[in-house]
Amino acid sequence: MFSYPQDRTCPYQPSPGYQDIGRSGPLHQVALWDGRAIWMVTGHATARRLLADPRLSADRSRDDFPVVLPRFEAPIFKPLALIGFDPPVHDVHRRMLAPHFSLKRVRDLRGEVEELAGRLVDDMLRAGPSADLVQDFALPIPSMVISELLGVPYEDHEFFETKTMNLLQAKDAEGAEAAGRALWDYLDDLITATDAQSDPGEGVLARLARQVDGRDLTRDDLLRIALALLIGGHDTTSQMIALGVVTLLEHPDQLAALRGASPEELPAAVDELLRIVSVTDVSGVRVATSDIAVEGVVIRAGEGVLVSSSMTNRDPGVYDDPYVFDVHRGAGRGGVPSGRQHLTFGFGIHQCLGQNLARMELEVAFSTLFERIPDLRLAVPVDELPVRTGGTMQGVHRLPVTWSGEARR
C-alpha cells in the first residue's frame, strides 16, 4: 500500500508518488507511519464534498482520529483550536474571532504591512548585496503582524519562532509536547500579565480574555486559540513567501508577468502561487462518524480521511495544464474562475480564518520585494536549498539570495 507522507523533490510540485496515485482516481487508501490505512483524497470535487460533510469529524481528541505523523500523538495537539473542534464549540469560537480577521480589518492593516515590508527591504539593501530571505524578510512580516494583532510582544519573536519550528518539525510526540508546552506556558503567563494591567489594550488575546466565562469560552479554550493563532499566523505565511519567491525566480516569465500586474491583477497572481506551491500538503484530516458512500466506495465509520491540497489543486477536471504555473490563469472548466477554487485554505466550516490576512501579506511581500530589488536571484541552486523534510508542511530553513546592488531605494 502507498505510504503517506512522502517528501517533495521540487519545492513547488507534489511528491512524484502523489502525482502517480493522483492519475488513478480521486480517492485512494494509503498507509500511515503506524500502519493504519486511511483514505487520501486527490480529486477536487470529492474533497469539497467530504470537507463539507458533517459525518466527518475534525475532533482530534477522538480515539479513532488518524495520527498522520508521530508528533501529532502529543497531547498539545488534542484538540487544536478551531481546526480540531466540531460544532457547536467550533462555531462559537469562530464567531468570536471573525471580526478580528475580517476583510475590513485586513484592509485597515495593509498600509502598516507595506511600511513594514519597505523597512525590511531597506535593511537588506544596507547590509547587502546578499541576505537570508527567510530571516531578513519572509519571517519578520507575518511574525510582526500576528504579534500586533494578538498583543504578543514582538521582542519575544525568537522564542516563539524557534518553539513553533520545534513543534512543527518534531520527530516524535515527546519533542512536540515539550515545544508546545513551552509556548502554552508562555501564552498563559502573557495572558495573566495582560489581565493584571489597568489598560490591557485591544489585542485579540486581551479582548478574548474579557470574554472568558467558563461556558462558551474557558481559560483552556483561550490558550488553545492563542496557540493556534500564534503558530498559524506566522510559520505557514513565512514559508509561502519563501517558496513563492523560489517559484517565481524559477519561472522568470511568470515573475515578469507578476511585476507587470496591475493592483487589480495581483490577487489572482497570488492565488495561483497559493495553488501551485501549497506549503501544507493537507487541506484537512477527518474521521468518519458514520458510513459515507462516495466515488463507488464506502468510507466506514471510524476510518480516517486526509485531503491533499497539493493534488486537489492539480485536478485536471478543474485546471487546464494543472502542473503549469501561470499567474494569468483565468477561467477554469465551465467558465468558472479557477484562481479562488484552490483548496490551500481548506473548504467548509474549517476554512482558514486568516486567509484574508495571509493573501494581503503575500501581495505586499511579493510586490515590494521585486519592485525594490528587480534583479533578486538565488545564491545557491534550488536543489541545494536547506529544505524541510519528513512531514506534511514544506519549506526551507534558509533562503540565500543576492542581487547586483542596483536596487531601487
KESEGU-905753 format. One line per 10 residues: number of its first residue (from 1); their letters; for each residue x, y, z of C-alpha. Coordinates in nm, 2 decimals. Layout:
N
NUM	A	X/Y/Z ~ ...
This chain:
409
1	MFSYPQDRTC	0.00/0.00/0.00 ~ 0.12/0.35/-0.08 ~ 0.28/0.52/0.22 ~ 0.20/0.87/0.34 ~ 0.35/1.12/0.37 ~ 0.63/1.15/0.11 ~ 0.88/1.43/0.06 ~ 0.88/1.65/-0.25 ~ 1.17/1.65/-0.49 ~ 1.08/2.00/-0.61
11	PYQPSPGYQD	0.99/2.29/-0.37 ~ 0.67/2.38/-0.56 ~ 0.55/2.05/-0.70 ~ 0.40/1.75/-0.51 ~ 0.59/1.43/-0.44 ~ 0.62/1.22/-0.76 ~ 0.44/0.94/-0.56 ~ 0.14/1.17/-0.51 ~ 0.14/1.25/-0.88 ~ 0.13/0.89/-0.96
21	IGRSGPLHQV	-0.16/0.79/-0.75 ~ -0.35/1.11/-0.85 ~ -0.37/0.98/-1.20 ~ -0.56/0.67/-1.09 ~ -0.87/0.85/-0.95 ~ -0.99/1.09/-0.68 ~ -0.98/0.86/-0.37 ~ -0.71/0.61/-0.25 ~ -0.62/0.41/0.05 ~ -0.28/0.49/0.19
31	ALWDGRAIWM	-0.08/0.36/0.49 ~ 0.04/0.60/0.77 ~ 0.36/0.56/0.97 ~ 0.19/0.34/1.23 ~ 0.04/0.11/0.96 ~ -0.31/0.25/0.98 ~ -0.49/0.27/0.65 ~ -0.68/0.59/0.57 ~ -0.84/0.75/0.27 ~ -0.64/1.01/0.08
41	VTGHATARRL	-0.84/1.24/-0.14 ~ -0.68/1.38/-0.46 ~ -1.00/1.48/-0.65 ~ -1.12/1.84/-0.62 ~ -1.50/1.78/-0.63 ~ -1.46/1.48/-0.39 ~ -1.26/1.69/-0.15 ~ -1.52/1.97/-0.14 ~ -1.80/1.72/-0.09 ~ -1.62/1.55/0.20
51	LADPRLSADR	-1.49/1.86/0.37 ~ -1.85/1.99/0.38 ~ -1.99/1.66/0.51 ~ -2.10/1.68/0.88 ~ -2.04/1.30/0.91 ~ -1.67/1.37/0.91 ~ -1.53/1.49/1.24 ~ -1.23/1.72/1.29 ~ -1.22/1.64/1.67 ~ -0.86/1.54/1.73
61	SRDDFPVVLP	-0.94/1.42/2.08 ~ -1.13/1.12/1.95 ~ -0.95/0.79/2.00 ~ -1.01/0.70/1.63 ~ -0.88/1.02/1.49 ~ -0.59/0.94/1.25 ~ -0.25/1.04/1.36 ~ -0.08/1.14/1.04 ~ 0.27/1.18/1.19 ~ 0.43/1.07/1.52
71	RFEAPIFKPL	0.44/1.43/1.66 ~ 0.06/1.45/1.64 ~ 0.03/1.20/1.92 ~ 0.14/1.48/2.16 ~ -0.14/1.59/2.39 ~ -0.08/1.95/2.29 ~ -0.25/1.87/1.95 ~ -0.56/1.70/2.11 ~ -0.76/1.91/2.03 ~ -0.62/2.21/1.84
81	ALIGFDPPVH	-0.84/2.51/1.85 ~ -1.06/2.59/1.55 ~ -0.94/2.32/1.31 ~ -0.97/2.05/1.58 ~ -1.32/2.11/1.71 ~ -1.66/2.02/1.58 ~ -1.98/2.23/1.61 ~ -2.11/2.38/1.82 ~ -1.79/2.46/2.00 ~ -1.61/2.54/1.67
91	DVHRRMLAPH	-1.89/2.78/1.56 ~ -1.89/2.97/1.89 ~ -1.51/3.03/1.89 ~ -1.51/3.12/1.52 ~ -1.78/3.38/1.57 ~ -1.57/3.54/1.85 ~ -1.27/3.56/1.62 ~ -1.42/3.65/1.29 ~ -1.43/4.03/1.34 ~ -1.05/4.04/1.41
101	FSLKRVRDLR	-0.98/3.88/1.07 ~ -1.25/4.04/0.86 ~ -1.17/4.19/0.51 ~ -1.22/4.54/0.66 ~ -0.97/4.47/0.94 ~ -0.72/4.34/0.69 ~ -0.76/4.64/0.46 ~ -0.70/4.87/0.75 ~ -0.37/4.69/0.82 ~ -0.24/4.70/0.47
111	GEVEELAGRL	-0.06/5.04/0.50 ~ 0.13/4.92/0.81 ~ 0.23/4.60/0.64 ~ 0.35/4.79/0.33 ~ 0.56/5.02/0.55 ~ 0.70/4.72/0.74 ~ 0.80/4.54/0.41 ~ 0.96/4.86/0.29 ~ 1.17/4.89/0.61 ~ 1.28/4.53/0.59
121	VDDMLRAGPS	1.40/4.58/0.23 ~ 1.58/4.89/0.34 ~ 1.77/4.69/0.60 ~ 1.85/4.42/0.34 ~ 1.99/4.68/0.10 ~ 2.20/4.84/0.37 ~ 2.35/4.51/0.47 ~ 2.36/4.35/0.12 ~ 2.40/4.26/-0.16 ~ 2.31/3.93/-0.01
131	ADLVQDFALP	2.06/3.81/0.25 ~ 1.89/3.51/0.41 ~ 1.54/3.59/0.28 ~ 1.37/3.38/0.55 ~ 1.52/3.55/0.85 ~ 1.55/3.90/0.69 ~ 1.21/3.93/0.52 ~ 0.98/3.63/0.49 ~ 0.96/3.55/0.86 ~ 0.95/3.91/1.01
141	IPSMVISELL	0.65/4.02/0.81 ~ 0.39/3.77/0.94 ~ 0.56/3.74/1.29 ~ 0.53/4.12/1.34 ~ 0.18/4.13/1.21 ~ 0.05/3.84/1.42 ~ 0.23/3.98/1.72 ~ 0.05/4.31/1.69 ~ -0.29/4.15/1.62 ~ -0.27/3.92/1.92
151	GVPYEDHEFF	-0.10/4.15/2.16 ~ 0.22/3.94/2.18 ~ 0.54/4.13/2.24 ~ 0.75/4.11/1.92 ~ 1.07/4.12/2.12 ~ 0.99/3.76/2.21 ~ 0.98/3.66/1.84 ~ 1.30/3.44/1.85 ~ 1.15/3.23/2.13 ~ 0.81/3.17/1.97
161	ETKTMNLLQA	0.95/3.12/1.62 ~ 1.20/2.87/1.75 ~ 0.95/2.68/1.96 ~ 0.70/2.68/1.67 ~ 0.96/2.53/1.44 ~ 1.05/2.27/1.70 ~ 0.68/2.18/1.74 ~ 0.60/2.16/1.37 ~ 0.93/1.97/1.29 ~ 0.94/1.74/1.59
171	KDAEGAEAAG	1.03/1.38/1.51 ~ 0.82/1.24/1.79 ~ 0.54/1.32/2.04 ~ 0.78/1.40/2.32 ~ 0.96/1.67/2.13 ~ 0.64/1.82/2.01 ~ 0.49/1.82/2.36 ~ 0.80/1.99/2.50 ~ 0.79/2.27/2.24 ~ 0.41/2.31/2.26
181	RALWDYLDDL	0.40/2.33/2.64 ~ 0.68/2.59/2.63 ~ 0.45/2.80/2.40 ~ 0.15/2.72/2.62 ~ 0.32/2.84/2.94 ~ 0.45/3.15/2.76 ~ 0.10/3.24/2.65 ~ -0.05/3.16/2.99 ~ 0.19/3.39/3.16 ~ 0.13/3.66/2.90
191	ITATDAQSDP	-0.25/3.65/2.94 ~ -0.22/3.65/3.32 ~ 0.01/3.96/3.29 ~ -0.24/4.13/3.05 ~ -0.53/4.06/3.28 ~ -0.35/4.24/3.56 ~ -0.29/4.56/3.36 ~ -0.52/4.85/3.41 ~ -0.52/4.91/3.03 ~ -0.46/4.57/2.87
201	GEGVLARLAR	-0.50/4.70/2.52 ~ -0.71/4.59/2.22 ~ -0.52/4.29/2.10 ~ -0.71/3.97/2.02 ~ -0.59/3.79/2.33 ~ -0.68/4.08/2.56 ~ -1.03/4.11/2.41 ~ -1.09/3.73/2.43 ~ -0.97/3.72/2.79 ~ -1.25/3.96/2.88
211	QVDGRDLTRD	-1.50/3.71/2.73 ~ -1.38/3.40/2.93 ~ -1.70/3.28/3.11 ~ -1.62/2.92/3.18 ~ -1.90/2.82/2.94 ~ -1.87/2.94/2.59 ~ -1.50/3.02/2.64 ~ -1.28/2.87/2.91 ~ -0.93/2.96/3.00 ~ -0.81/2.64/2.83
221	DLLRIALALL	-1.01/2.74/2.52 ~ -0.84/3.08/2.52 ~ -0.50/2.92/2.54 ~ -0.57/2.68/2.26 ~ -0.69/2.96/2.04 ~ -0.39/3.17/2.13 ~ -0.16/2.88/2.04 ~ -0.33/2.81/1.71 ~ -0.33/3.17/1.60 ~ 0.03/3.24/1.70
231	IGGHDTTSQM	0.16/2.93/1.52 ~ -0.07/2.95/1.22 ~ -0.02/3.33/1.19 ~ 0.35/3.33/1.11 ~ 0.50/2.99/1.01 ~ 0.29/2.90/0.70 ~ 0.29/3.25/0.57 ~ 0.66/3.30/0.60 ~ 0.72/2.97/0.42 ~ 0.47/3.07/0.15
241	IALGVVTLLE	0.67/3.39/0.09 ~ 0.99/3.20/0.08 ~ 0.87/2.92/-0.15 ~ 0.68/3.17/-0.36 ~ 1.00/3.36/-0.43 ~ 1.17/3.04/-0.53 ~ 0.89/2.95/-0.76 ~ 0.89/3.30/-0.92 ~ 1.27/3.30/-0.97 ~ 1.25/2.96/-1.13
251	HPDQLAALRG	0.99/3.10/-1.37 ~ 1.12/3.43/-1.50 ~ 0.84/3.47/-1.75 ~ 0.58/3.45/-1.47 ~ 0.79/3.68/-1.25 ~ 0.79/3.94/-1.53 ~ 0.41/3.90/-1.56 ~ 0.37/3.95/-1.18 ~ 0.59/4.26/-1.19 ~ 0.37/4.40/-1.47
261	ASPEELPAAV	0.04/4.31/-1.29 ~ -0.19/4.59/-1.20 ~ -0.32/4.62/-0.84 ~ -0.64/4.45/-0.96 ~ -0.45/4.16/-1.12 ~ -0.21/4.09/-0.83 ~ -0.46/3.90/-0.61 ~ -0.51/3.64/-0.89 ~ -0.14/3.60/-0.93 ~ -0.10/3.54/-0.56
271	DELLRIVSVT	-0.38/3.28/-0.57 ~ -0.20/3.10/-0.85 ~ 0.11/3.09/-0.63 ~ -0.10/2.95/-0.34 ~ -0.24/2.69/-0.57 ~ 0.09/2.57/-0.72 ~ 0.31/2.59/-0.40 ~ 0.07/2.45/-0.13 ~ 0.31/2.49/0.16 ~ 0.10/2.24/0.35
281	DVSGVRVATS	0.00/1.93/0.16 ~ -0.31/1.88/0.37 ~ -0.64/2.07/0.34 ~ -0.80/1.87/0.62 ~ -0.78/1.55/0.83 ~ -1.11/1.39/0.95 ~ -1.26/1.07/1.08 ~ -1.59/0.93/0.97 ~ -1.86/0.91/1.24 ~ -2.09/0.70/1.02
291	DIAVEGVVIR	-2.06/0.52/0.68 ~ -2.03/0.75/0.38 ~ -2.08/0.63/0.02 ~ -1.86/0.82/-0.22 ~ -1.68/0.76/-0.56 ~ -1.81/0.40/-0.57 ~ -1.67/0.30/-0.22 ~ -1.79/0.32/0.13 ~ -1.58/0.51/0.39 ~ -1.67/0.32/0.71
301	AGEGVLVSSS	-1.74/0.48/1.05 ~ -1.41/0.51/1.23 ~ -1.20/0.54/0.91 ~ -0.97/0.84/0.86 ~ -0.98/1.08/0.56 ~ -0.70/1.31/0.45 ~ -0.75/1.57/0.18 ~ -0.44/1.65/-0.02 ~ -0.44/2.02/-0.11 ~ -0.13/1.98/-0.34
311	MTNRDPGVYD	-0.32/1.72/-0.55 ~ -0.67/1.86/-0.54 ~ -0.51/2.19/-0.66 ~ -0.39/2.00/-0.97 ~ -0.71/1.82/-1.06 ~ -0.73/1.83/-1.44 ~ -1.11/1.83/-1.41 ~ -1.08/2.18/-1.28 ~ -0.75/2.32/-1.41 ~ -0.61/2.30/-1.76
321	DPYVFDVHRG	-0.24/2.21/-1.76 ~ -0.26/2.18/-1.38 ~ 0.11/2.14/-1.32 ~ 0.19/2.46/-1.52 ~ 0.24/2.78/-1.31 ~ 0.05/3.06/-1.48 ~ -0.02/3.39/-1.30 ~ -0.27/3.48/-1.57 ~ -0.47/3.16/-1.51 ~ -0.82/3.27/-1.59
331	AGRGGVPSGR	-1.14/3.07/-1.61 ~ -1.14/2.71/-1.53 ~ -1.36/2.44/-1.68 ~ -1.72/2.56/-1.75 ~ -1.61/2.92/-1.73 ~ -1.58/2.92/-1.35 ~ -1.28/3.14/-1.23 ~ -1.02/2.89/-1.12 ~ -0.79/3.11/-0.91 ~ -1.00/3.10/-0.59
341	QHLTFGFGIH	-1.11/2.74/-0.63 ~ -0.78/2.61/-0.48 ~ -0.81/2.43/-0.15 ~ -0.49/2.56/0.00 ~ -0.70/2.73/0.28 ~ -0.93/2.43/0.31 ~ -1.31/2.43/0.25 ~ -1.63/2.42/0.45 ~ -1.67/2.54/0.81 ~ -1.30/2.49/0.89
351	QCLGQNLARM	-1.17/2.70/0.60 ~ -0.87/2.91/0.72 ~ -0.99/3.20/0.93 ~ -0.68/3.41/0.85 ~ -0.68/3.37/0.47 ~ -0.76/3.74/0.40 ~ -0.47/3.84/0.62 ~ -0.24/3.58/0.45 ~ -0.33/3.69/0.10 ~ -0.27/4.06/0.18
361	ELEVAFSTLF	0.07/3.98/0.34 ~ 0.17/3.78/0.03 ~ 0.06/4.05/-0.21 ~ 0.26/4.31/-0.02 ~ 0.56/4.09/0.02 ~ 0.60/3.99/-0.34 ~ 0.52/4.33/-0.49 ~ 0.75/4.52/-0.25 ~ 1.04/4.28/-0.28 ~ 1.05/4.25/-0.66
371	ERIPDLRLAV	0.98/4.62/-0.72 ~ 1.27/4.72/-0.49 ~ 1.51/4.45/-0.59 ~ 1.43/4.37/-0.95 ~ 1.74/4.15/-1.01 ~ 1.70/3.94/-0.70 ~ 1.82/3.58/-0.75 ~ 1.90/3.27/-0.56 ~ 2.26/3.25/-0.43 ~ 2.26/2.87/-0.45
381	PVDELPVRTG	2.09/2.62/-0.69 ~ 1.74/2.52/-0.60 ~ 1.85/2.16/-0.53 ~ 2.10/2.28/-0.27 ~ 1.84/2.48/-0.06 ~ 1.81/2.35/0.30 ~ 1.46/2.21/0.26 ~ 1.24/2.10/0.55 ~ 1.15/1.73/0.50 ~ 0.98/1.45/0.68
391	GTMQGVHRLP	0.63/1.59/0.71 ~ 0.32/1.74/0.56 ~ 0.44/2.10/0.56 ~ 0.70/2.21/0.30 ~ 0.96/2.49/0.35 ~ 1.32/2.60/0.37 ~ 1.52/2.67/0.68 ~ 1.72/2.94/0.49 ~ 1.69/3.11/0.16 ~ 2.02/3.26/0.04
401	VTWSGEARR	1.96/3.54/-0.21 ~ 2.18/3.80/-0.38 ~ 2.14/4.10/-0.62 ~ 2.37/4.33/-0.82 ~ 2.35/4.63/-0.58 ~ 2.14/4.83/-0.83 ~ 1.83/4.81/-0.62 ~ 1.57/5.08/-0.60 ~ 1.59/5.28/-0.28
